[in-house]
Amino acid sequence: MIHHGFKKGKRVLVILDTGEHVIGKFKKSSSNCIELENGKIKWSNIRSSTIYKNRTTKKSANQAVSDKSCNSEHSRNGNV
């Protein structure tokens, strides 16, 4: 069994031995399995489990262009 401290309703990421990633809301766990909203997974089939954090960054194209132009302007003026 993998040690965890998930609270009920928290979104978790479970990585299986096969490398497959399963994301779901935690319901409960027992000595044999972890139960998510979308099913049960046996502890013997789990490589790792952690709290899921969606880490996608959203930076618009306009911000990226303005960042580049600011950096170019500073380097031309000698202000790096």
ROKEGU-974828 format. One record per residue (C-alpha): residue number from 0; x negated, y negated, z. Coordinates in pm, whole numbers, plus 50000, padded with zeros to 5 digits. Example, Ala and Ser with C-alpha at 12.3 -4.5 7.8 and 13.67 -1.06 7.14 Angstrom:
2
@vexmi = 0 | east = 48770 | north = 50450 | up = 50780 $
@vexmi = 1 | east = 48633 | north = 50106 | up = 50714 $
! end
This chain:
80
@vexmi = 0 | east = 50000 | north = 50000 | up = 50000 $
@vexmi = 1 | east = 49876 | north = 49654 | up = 49910 $
@vexmi = 2 | east = 49897 | north = 49397 | up = 50190 $
@vexmi = 3 | east = 50130 | north = 49108 | up = 50111 $
@vexmi = 4 | east = 50329 | north = 48837 | up = 50285 $
@vexmi = 5 | east = 50600 | north = 48756 | up = 50032 $
@vexmi = 6 | east = 50915 | north = 48580 | up = 50150 $
@vexmi = 7 | east = 51249 | north = 48692 | up = 50015 $
@vexmi = 8 | east = 51338 | north = 48507 | up = 49694 $
@vexmi = 9 | east = 50977 | north = 48404 | up = 49618 $
@vexmi = 10 | east = 50866 | north = 48466 | up = 49258 $
@vexmi = 11 | east = 50580 | north = 48717 | up = 49250 $
@vexmi = 12 | east = 50338 | north = 48848 | up = 48989 $
@vexmi = 13 | east = 50268 | north = 49221 | up = 48998 $
@vexmi = 14 | east = 49986 | north = 49363 | up = 48788 $
@vexmi = 15 | east = 50027 | north = 49733 | up = 48718 $
@vexmi = 16 | east = 49749 | north = 49990 | up = 48675 $
@vexmi = 17 | east = 49822 | north = 49982 | up = 48301 $
@vexmi = 18 | east = 49743 | north = 49609 | up = 48290 $
@vexmi = 19 | east = 50108 | north = 49512 | up = 48237 $
@vexmi = 20 | east = 50225 | north = 49197 | up = 48420 $
@vexmi = 21 | east = 50565 | north = 49197 | up = 48589 $
@vexmi = 22 | east = 50717 | north = 48873 | up = 48723 $
@vexmi = 23 | east = 51026 | north = 48877 | up = 48940 $
@vexmi = 24 | east = 51185 | north = 48752 | up = 49260 $
@vexmi = 25 | east = 51086 | north = 48948 | up = 49569 $
@vexmi = 26 | east = 51369 | north = 49126 | up = 49752 $
@vexmi = 27 | east = 51202 | north = 49366 | up = 49996 $
@vexmi = 28 | east = 50933 | north = 49630 | up = 50031 $
@vexmi = 29 | east = 50891 | north = 49965 | up = 50196 $
@vexmi = 30 | east = 50598 | north = 50199 | up = 50247 $
@vexmi = 31 | east = 50664 | north = 50351 | up = 49901 $
@vexmi = 32 | east = 50759 | north = 50060 | up = 49679 $
@vexmi = 33 | east = 50814 | north = 49690 | up = 49630 $
@vexmi = 34 | east = 51160 | north = 49583 | up = 49518 $
@vexmi = 35 | east = 51202 | north = 49289 | up = 49283 $
@vexmi = 36 | east = 51527 | north = 49152 | up = 49142 $
@vexmi = 37 | east = 51457 | north = 49344 | up = 48820 $
@vexmi = 38 | east = 51373 | north = 49683 | up = 48977 $
@vexmi = 39 | east = 51150 | north = 49884 | up = 49208 $
@vexmi = 40 | east = 50779 | north = 49950 | up = 49153 $
@vexmi = 41 | east = 50583 | north = 50217 | up = 49340 $
@vexmi = 42 | east = 50279 | north = 50090 | up = 49529 $
@vexmi = 43 | east = 50071 | north = 50368 | up = 49371 $
@vexmi = 44 | east = 50132 | north = 50207 | up = 49027 $
@vexmi = 45 | east = 50026 | north = 49857 | up = 49136 $
@vexmi = 46 | east = 49675 | north = 49719 | up = 49091 $
@vexmi = 47 | east = 49744 | north = 49374 | up = 49237 $
@vexmi = 48 | east = 50026 | north = 49147 | up = 49354 $
@vexmi = 49 | east = 50035 | north = 48775 | up = 49426 $
@vexmi = 50 | east = 50269 | north = 48476 | up = 49443 $
@vexmi = 51 | east = 50345 | north = 48362 | up = 49088 $
@vexmi = 52 | east = 50245 | north = 48008 | up = 48995 $
@vexmi = 53 | east = 50327 | north = 47887 | up = 48647 $
@vexmi = 54 | east = 50004 | north = 47709 | up = 48554 $
@vexmi = 55 | east = 50082 | north = 47577 | up = 48209 $
@vexmi = 56 | east = 49969 | north = 47219 | up = 48164 $
@vexmi = 57 | east = 50179 | north = 46988 | up = 47955 $
@vexmi = 58 | east = 49977 | north = 46708 | up = 47803 $
@vexmi = 59 | east = 50132 | north = 46532 | up = 47508 $
@vexmi = 60 | east = 49940 | north = 46467 | up = 47188 $
@vexmi = 61 | east = 49965 | north = 46090 | up = 47248 $
@vexmi = 62 | east = 49794 | north = 46119 | up = 47586 $
@vexmi = 63 | east = 49515 | north = 46329 | up = 47436 $
@vexmi = 64 | east = 49457 | north = 46071 | up = 47160 $
@vexmi = 65 | east = 49456 | north = 45779 | up = 47403 $
@vexmi = 66 | east = 49214 | north = 45963 | up = 47633 $
@vexmi = 67 | east = 48975 | north = 46015 | up = 47343 $
@vexmi = 68 | east = 48998 | north = 45653 | up = 47231 $
@vexmi = 69 | east = 48926 | north = 45530 | up = 47586 $
@vexmi = 70 | east = 48621 | north = 45752 | up = 47609 $
@vexmi = 71 | east = 48498 | north = 45635 | up = 47268 $
@vexmi = 72 | east = 48544 | north = 45270 | up = 47362 $
@vexmi = 73 | east = 48350 | north = 45310 | up = 47687 $
@vexmi = 74 | east = 48064 | north = 45489 | up = 47518 $
@vexmi = 75 | east = 48038 | north = 45214 | up = 47252 $
@vexmi = 76 | east = 48018 | north = 44948 | up = 47524 $
@vexmi = 77 | east = 47766 | north = 45150 | up = 47718 $
@vexmi = 78 | east = 48012 | north = 45214 | up = 48003 $
@vexmi = 79 | east = 48006 | north = 45590 | up = 48038 $
! end
